[in-house]
Amino acid sequence: MLLKKIDIGGLLTPNNVFLAPLAGYTNAVFREMCYNLGAGLTFTEMVSAKGLCYNSKNTRELLYITPSYGGIKAVQLFGSDADYMRRAAESQDVSPFDLIDINMGCPVPKIFGNGDGSALLQDFKRAAAVIAACKKSGKRVSVKFRIGLSAEKLVTADFAKMCEDSGADMITVHGRTRDKIYAGEVNCEEIARAKAAVKIPVIANGGIFSPADADALMERTGADGVMLARGAMYSPWLFAEITGTPVPDRRALIMRQLKDTYSAFGERFAVVFMRKMAAFYTKGMPGSAALREKLFTCDTMEKLEEMIASAQF
Ligand SMILES: Cc1cc2nc3c(=O)[nH]c(=O)nc-3n(C[C@H](O)[C@H](O)[C@H](O)COP(=O)(O)O)c2cc1C
C-alpha cells in the first residue's frame, strides 16, 4: 500500500499503518514490539476516564509506557461525561501521552448501557461535548467510531463532520455497525463517505489480515491510512510485511516479548498472557492444535521458554 506520514494536528507519524487499541492485548510491551515492527502509531487499550479520576490502580496500570518506546504515545479514553473526560485528559497520569483517542465504537453491553463507547453514535451533542472537553487539555485528540448502531441507522459522514467541527485532529472509522460486533463485511462505502466529509486524516479499520487486505481497504475507501486490530494480535509481523520493515526471526521476537512482558509485569501475567499470544502466533501451523494444548500446561516462565524454543513459528 502507499505509505505516507500522517499529520495529526502537527504530530507527524512515520507511516500510516496503525495498531488499534485492543483491550487485554495492547499493553506497553506489545505496543513497543509493534512499533519496532513498523507500526506508525500504537494506542493503549481503552481506559476509563472515571477510573482515572477515582485513582483506580488497575486503570492507571494500563497507562504504563516502556522507557525504550520510541513512537508517538497515544492513549485511548472512554467515557461520555465531558467533565470526567476533561479531568482525565488533563490528569498527571495522561500527561506523558501526545495524543488522546476517544472510544466511540465499543459495542459491549456494559459500556453501551452506560452511554459510553458506541452509545455516543446516537448522541451527537454529548459526543461533541466530550471531544471539546478533551481538547481543553491542549493535546491532540482523535476519535475512533463505528459507522452506526445498525444498517438502518448509519451516521458515518455526519458523525465524521461533527468530530471535525468539535476539534478532532483525526478520525478512525471501523467499517461495521454496532450490532455486528466484530463479524461480517466492512462497509468501505461508508468509510469513503467519512473521508469525503472531512479534511482531517481518516484512518480505515476492519478486516485486515494480510498486506493485500490493507491494499484493498485503502483503495476502496480512499482513506489516509489503515488500522490493524485482530490481524496484528494474531500476526504482529504483518506490520513489517506491510511497511517493508525487515521481518525478524519470529521465535526470537516471541522470546523477546516473553522476557520483556516478564520484566514489565511479572511472571504470573507474563505466563498467562504469552500462552495466549503463542497460541495465536502458531494458529494454522502444522501441529498447532497439539502445541496449544501443551502451551496451556505451562505454568512457569521456564516451561514456557522451553515450549517456545521448541515450537514452529
Ligand atoms: C479483543 C478485542 C479488544 C478490543 N478492544 C478495543 C478497545 O479497547 N478500544 C477500541 O476502540 N476498540 C477495541 N476493539 C476493536 C478493534 O480496535 C477494531 O476496531 C476491531 O477489532 C475491527 O478491526 P479488525 O477487523 O481488524 O479486528 C477490540 C477488538 C477486539 C477483538
The ligand as a MOL file (V3000), in Angstrom:
LIG
                    3D

  0  0  0     0  0            999 V3000
M  V30 BEGIN CTAB
M  V30 COUNTS 31 33 0 0 0
M  V30 BEGIN ATOM
M  V30 1 C -10.1620 -8.3990 21.8600 0
M  V30 2 C -10.5450 -7.0650 21.3220 0
M  V30 3 C -10.4030 -5.9330 22.0990 0
M  V30 4 C -10.7420 -4.6720 21.6010 0
M  V30 5 N -10.5610 -3.5650 22.3790 0
M  V30 6 C -10.7930 -2.3290 21.8570 0
M  V30 7 C -10.5180 -1.1570 22.6180 0
M  V30 8 O -10.0480 -1.1970 23.7560 0
M  V30 9 N -10.8070 0.0450 22.0330 0
M  V30 10 C -11.3100 0.1490 20.7450 0
M  V30 11 O -11.5390 1.2550 20.2570 0
M  V30 12 N -11.5710 -0.9420 20.0280 0
M  V30 13 C -11.3050 -2.1670 20.5450 0
M  V30 14 N -11.5170 -3.2790 19.7740 0
M  V30 15 C -11.9320 -3.0980 18.3590 0
M  V30 16 C -10.7180 -3.0500 17.4470 0
M  V30 17 O -9.8600 -1.9670 17.7570 0
M  V30 18 C -11.1420 -2.9600 15.9600 0
M  V30 19 O -11.8940 -1.7910 15.7710 0
M  V30 20 C -11.9760 -4.1520 15.5300 0
M  V30 21 O -11.4350 -5.3560 16.0190 0
M  V30 22 C -12.0870 -4.2150 13.9990 0
M  V30 23 O -10.8310 -4.4190 13.3970 0
M  V30 24 P -10.3770 -5.8710 12.8540 0
M  V30 25 O -11.4910 -6.3660 11.9660 0
M  V30 26 O -9.1010 -5.5800 12.0980 0
M  V30 27 O -10.1620 -6.7390 14.0370 0
M  V30 28 C -11.2240 -4.5380 20.2690 0
M  V30 29 C -11.3750 -5.6850 19.4860 0
M  V30 30 C -11.0410 -6.9290 19.9850 0
M  V30 31 C -11.2030 -8.1380 19.0970 0
M  V30 END ATOM
M  V30 BEGIN BOND
M  V30 1 1 1 2
M  V30 2 1 2 3
M  V30 3 2 2 30
M  V30 4 2 3 4
M  V30 5 1 4 5
M  V30 6 1 4 28
M  V30 7 2 5 6
M  V30 8 1 6 7
M  V30 9 1 6 13
M  V30 10 2 7 8
M  V30 11 1 7 9
M  V30 12 1 9 10
M  V30 13 2 10 11
M  V30 14 1 10 12
M  V30 15 2 12 13
M  V30 16 1 13 14
M  V30 17 1 14 15
M  V30 18 1 14 28
M  V30 19 1 15 16
M  V30 20 1 16 17
M  V30 21 1 16 18
M  V30 22 1 18 19
M  V30 23 1 18 20
M  V30 24 1 20 21
M  V30 25 1 20 22
M  V30 26 1 22 23
M  V30 27 1 23 24
M  V30 28 2 24 25
M  V30 29 1 24 26
M  V30 30 1 24 27
M  V30 31 2 28 29
M  V30 32 1 29 30
M  V30 33 1 30 31
M  V30 END BOND
M  V30 END CTAB
M  END
